[in-house]
Amino acid sequence: MSSPIEADPRPLTGEPLSIDLLNTRWIDAEGRHDLLDSVAGLAVWLGSPPVRQSLGDRPVPADESTLDRLLGARAALDRAVTDPDRPTPAAVTALNDVLAHGLVRHLLRPDGRPDTVVEVEAPSWLPAWSAAEDFLRLLADRPDRIRPCANDACVLHFYDVSKNGTRRWCSMAGCGNRAKARRHYARHSPL
């Protein structure tokens, strides 16, 4: 009998796949954390609902090969997200290196409907390639909405889907409330 997958400990989940991969590292009161520091953490990430939904029903092994490829993709995304409007040549190369391991094939199904199929060199490339491909989708849609949290001590990112595009914090419950409390304290404390 297989052991149950641990609960996802990250403070921010549910972002698009590429941003969700970036957010496998975070900082809290206990220090720095990296969900992908082990194969067990990889299993937690692969088992999270947004990741399962993004990857579909295709089986992906939670093993060292998948972990290595995913860490490479996360490093490439880290470089690319620094300035999505003007990525460095190193960021472009790193992301393209991940994307080179898969492709989208368009086809006509027997029932006459069009379809697309993702093909990767090996199942262990699927999460890494899918995250890189998702980042391209976000860049094509609204690159200005890919943002780091405005809290300088936070390393999380988000894709701003607010109507007016003014979201600043990874979470109002966390970083946003802390900023509001600091501003309140500064206004009401004696000099």
Buried (B, 14 or more C-beta within 10 A) or exposed (E): EEEEBEEBEBBBBEBBBBBBBBBBBBBEEEEEBEBBEEEEBBBBBBBBEBBEEBBEEEEBBBEEEBBEBBBBBBBBBBBBBEEBEEBEEEBEEBBEEBBEBBEEEEEEEEEEEEEEEBEBEEBBBBBBBBBBBBBEEBBEEEEEBBBBBEBEEBBBBBBBEEEEEEBBBBBEEBBBEBBEEEEEEEEEEEE
